Amino acid sequence: MNPPSPHRRVRVSRRSRRALTALAGVAVAGAATATAVAPASGHQDDAAARPKPTIVLVHGAFADSTSWDGVIAGLRRDGYRVVAVANPLRSLSGDSAYLKDVLAGIDGPVVLAGHSYGGSVISNAATGNKNVRALVYLAAFLPEKGESAVDLSGKFPGSTLGDALRPVPFTHPDGSRGTDLYIRDDTFRHQFAADVPRNRTDLMAVTQRPVTQAALAEGAAEPAWKTIPSWVLVATQDLNIPPKAQQFMAERAGAHISSVRASHAVSVSQPGKVTDVIEDAAGSTR
């Protein structure tokens, strides 16, 4: 048999031609897709490589760090490192200095959240701290320089806290006298946490941390919300800080505002909503 001529045309069947054409089309499309996707994938990798901020939680008066339990569980489930600060509740300037020291020991970006009087504390402590990327206020005070919690809670009608308080005199280490304020056990649930089950509020009343009268009357320093983006959750059933006062402060600060039907103890009764607001703020830092 004679060998085939090198110039002889090799015939390819119609079916084979269709298969080769389709294969070539897939290869071209795949190459184009890879080219288009590669940069976006790179951006996603960059975002994933950036660490999530540490969430620092600061409780207010008549509460302690356990008031954040439900919020902490949600944040940790979503991959955040959380620090719940034991707010001393002794003086606004002293409590703020203490929080500044806590923040100095945390590496990387921080989202700082405060409840109630804790809002005044975070406003003071975050000023000038470049690691604090967002502030979150939960049924909280956002004081202007010189304003106190007493000033702001009385700015609009609706607070019944004064009549619910039990003052207890105490002696400072230097021998001077001060006054601790507690919410009376018989009024605690109605005043502070009307939407929380009674078995829980009975414990909260017993374990409440008192705040000094001087801390609530002390004027604020230059507030951090003037330079750091802020988020505010207004508790519309709050009997400690009138909702109108919360809305006024939030609008004045140019904050991202949301609201929830909740008592003053919003972190206890609405931990999911509180977690969502904190994570919204955290998402803005990445």
VENKAPE-V634039 format. One record per residue. N is the residue number from 1. RES is the residue in three letters. OMEGA is omega as a letter, one per 20 degrees, with the letter a starting at -180 (999 if undefined). Layout:
N | RES | OMEGA
N | RES | OMEGA
This chain:
1 | MET | r
2 | ASN | r
3 | PRO | a
4 | PRO | r
5 | SER | r
6 | PRO | r
7 | HIS | a
8 | ARG | r
9 | ARG | r
10 | VAL | a
11 | ARG | r
12 | VAL | a
13 | SER | r
14 | ARG | r
15 | ARG | r
16 | SER | r
17 | ARG | r
18 | ARG | a
19 | ALA | a
20 | LEU | r
21 | THR | r
22 | ALA | a
23 | LEU | r
24 | ALA | r
25 | GLY | r
26 | VAL | a
27 | ALA | r
28 | VAL | a
29 | ALA | r
30 | GLY | r
31 | ALA | r
32 | ALA | r
33 | THR | a
34 | ALA | r
35 | THR | a
36 | ALA | a
37 | VAL | a
38 | ALA | a
39 | PRO | a
40 | ALA | r
41 | SER | r
42 | GLY | r
43 | HIS | r
44 | GLN | r
45 | ASP | r
46 | ASP | a
47 | ALA | a
48 | ALA | a
49 | ALA | r
50 | ARG | a
51 | PRO | r
52 | LYS | r
53 | PRO | r
54 | THR | r
55 | ILE | r
56 | VAL | a
57 | LEU | a
58 | VAL | a
59 | HIS | r
60 | GLY | a
61 | ALA | r
62 | PHE | a
63 | ALA | r
64 | ASP | a
65 | SER | r
66 | THR | r
67 | SER | r
68 | TRP | a
69 | ASP | a
70 | GLY | r
71 | VAL | r
72 | ILE | a
73 | ALA | r
74 | GLY | a
75 | LEU | a
76 | ARG | r
77 | ARG | a
78 | ASP | r
79 | GLY | a
80 | TYR | r
81 | ARG | a
82 | VAL | r
83 | VAL | r
84 | ALA | a
85 | VAL | r
86 | ALA | a
87 | ASN | a
88 | PRO | r
89 | LEU | a
90 | ARG | r
91 | SER | a
92 | LEU | a
93 | SER | r
94 | GLY | r
95 | ASP | r
96 | SER | r
97 | ALA | r
98 | TYR | r
99 | LEU | r
100 | LYS | r
101 | ASP | r
102 | VAL | a
103 | LEU | a
104 | ALA | r
105 | GLY | a
106 | ILE | r
107 | ASP | r
108 | GLY | a
109 | PRO | a
110 | VAL | r
111 | VAL | a
112 | LEU | a
113 | ALA | a
114 | GLY | r
115 | HIS | r
116 | SER | r
117 | TYR | r
118 | GLY | r
119 | GLY | r
120 | SER | a
121 | VAL | a
122 | ILE | r
123 | SER | r
124 | ASN | a
125 | ALA | a
126 | ALA | a
127 | THR | r
128 | GLY | a
129 | ASN | a
130 | LYS | r
131 | ASN | a
132 | VAL | a
133 | ARG | a
134 | ALA | r
135 | LEU | r
136 | VAL | a
137 | TYR | a
138 | LEU | a
139 | ALA | a
140 | ALA | r
141 | PHE | r
142 | LEU | a
143 | PRO | r
144 | GLU | r
145 | LYS | r
146 | GLY | a
147 | GLU | r
148 | SER | r
149 | ALA | r
150 | VAL | r
151 | ASP | a
152 | LEU | a
153 | SER | r
154 | GLY | a
155 | LYS | r
156 | PHE | r
157 | PRO | r
158 | GLY | a
159 | SER | r
160 | THR | a
161 | LEU | a
162 | GLY | a
163 | ASP | a
164 | ALA | a
165 | LEU | r
166 | ARG | r
167 | PRO | r
168 | VAL | r
169 | PRO | r
170 | PHE | a
171 | THR | r
172 | HIS | r
173 | PRO | a
174 | ASP | r
175 | GLY | r
176 | SER | a
177 | ARG | r
178 | GLY | a
179 | THR | r
180 | ASP | r
181 | LEU | r
182 | TYR | r
183 | ILE | a
184 | ARG | a
185 | ASP | a
186 | ASP | r
187 | THR | a
188 | PHE | a
189 | ARG | a
190 | HIS | a
191 | GLN | a
192 | PHE | a
193 | ALA | a
194 | ALA | a
195 | ASP | r
196 | VAL | a
197 | PRO | a
198 | ARG | a
199 | ASN | r
200 | ARG | a
201 | THR | r
202 | ASP | r
203 | LEU | a
204 | MET | r
205 | ALA | a
206 | VAL | a
207 | THR | a
208 | GLN | r
209 | ARG | r
210 | PRO | r
211 | VAL | r
212 | THR | r
213 | GLN | a
214 | ALA | a
215 | ALA | a
216 | LEU | a
217 | ALA | a
218 | GLU | r
219 | GLY | a
220 | ALA | r
221 | ALA | r
222 | GLU | a
223 | PRO | a
224 | ALA | a
225 | TRP | r
226 | LYS | a
227 | THR | a
228 | ILE | r
229 | PRO | a
230 | SER | r
231 | TRP | a
232 | VAL | r
233 | LEU | a
234 | VAL | r
235 | ALA | a
236 | THR | r
237 | GLN | a
238 | ASP | r
239 | LEU | r
240 | ASN | r
241 | ILE | a
242 | PRO | r
243 | PRO | r
244 | LYS | r
245 | ALA | r
246 | GLN | r
247 | GLN | r
248 | PHE | a
249 | MET | a
250 | ALA | a
251 | GLU | r
252 | ARG | a
253 | ALA | a
254 | GLY | a
255 | ALA | r
256 | HIS | a
257 | ILE | r
258 | SER | a
259 | SER | r
260 | VAL | r
261 | ARG | a
262 | ALA | r
263 | SER | r
264 | HIS | a
265 | ALA | a
266 | VAL | a
267 | SER | r
268 | VAL | a
269 | SER | a
270 | GLN | a
271 | PRO | r
272 | GLY | r
273 | LYS | r
274 | VAL | r
275 | THR | r
276 | ASP | a
277 | VAL | r
278 | ILE | a
279 | GLU | r
280 | ASP | r
281 | ALA | a
282 | ALA | r
283 | GLY | a
284 | SER | a
285 | THR | a
286 | ARG | 999
